[in-house]
């Protein structure tokens, strides 16, 4: 398992392409989401679509439950 840290403005690829590549290569994604960031939300949705495990946390460190951020938690 490898680890990488991605921050706003990381890398030279356009953000959505970079984000898809991150999800494609990941065994697990850890996301810190403020409830508003569209980029982080995109990564979370890509994880859901590709069945990549994702754990989502608030900036204060408390975890979101999947039903709190998934559009359809029963899909």
C-alpha positions in Angstrom: 0.0 0.0 0.0 1.3 3.4 -0.9 0.4 6.8 0.5 0.3 10.2 -1.0 -0.7 13.6 0.3 -2.7 15.8 -2.0 -3.4 19.4 -1.1 -5.1 22.2 -3.0 -3.1 23.1 -6.1 -1.0 19.9 -6.0 0.5 18.6 -9.2 0.3 19.9 -12.7 -2.7 18.0 -14.1 -6.2 19.6 -14.2 -7.9 18.9 -10.9 -10.6 16.6 -12.1 -8.2 14.4 -14.1 -5.8 14.3 -11.2 -8.6 13.4 -8.8 -9.8 10.5 -10.9 -6.2 9.2 -11.2 -5.8 9.4 -7.4 -9.0 7.4 -6.9 -8.0 4.9 -9.6 -4.7 4.1 -7.8 -6.0 4.2 -4.2 -6.6 1.3 -2.0 -8.4 3.7 0.5 -9.1 7.4 0.3 -9.2 9.6 3.5 -11.0 12.8 2.8 -11.4 15.9 5.0 -14.5 17.7 3.9 -15.9 21.0 5.1 -19.3 20.2 3.6 -18.9 22.7 0.8 -15.8 21.9 -1.2 -16.8 20.7 -4.7 -13.4 19.1 -5.4 -13.4 16.9 -2.3 -17.1 16.1 -3.0 -16.1 15.0 -6.5 -13.4 12.6 -5.1 -15.9 11.2 -2.6 -18.4 10.5 -5.4 -15.7 9.0 -7.6 -14.9 6.6 -4.8 -18.5 5.6 -4.5 -18.8 5.0 -8.2 -15.7 2.9 -8.4 -16.2 1.1 -5.1 -13.0 2.5 -3.7 -13.2 2.6 0.1 -13.4 6.2 1.4 -13.5 7.6 4.9 -14.7 11.1 5.2 -13.9 13.4 8.2 -14.9 16.9 9.2 -12.2 19.5 9.7 -12.4 19.0 13.4 -11.6 15.3 13.0 -15.0 13.7 13.6 -16.1 11.2 10.9 -19.1 11.6 8.7 -21.4 8.6 8.5 -21.9 7.5 4.8 -25.6 8.4 5.0 -24.6 12.0 5.8 -22.8 12.6 2.5 -23.9 9.9 0.0 -26.7 11.0 -2.3 -28.4 7.6 -2.0 -27.0 5.6 0.9 -29.0 2.5 -0.1 -27.8 2.4 -3.8 
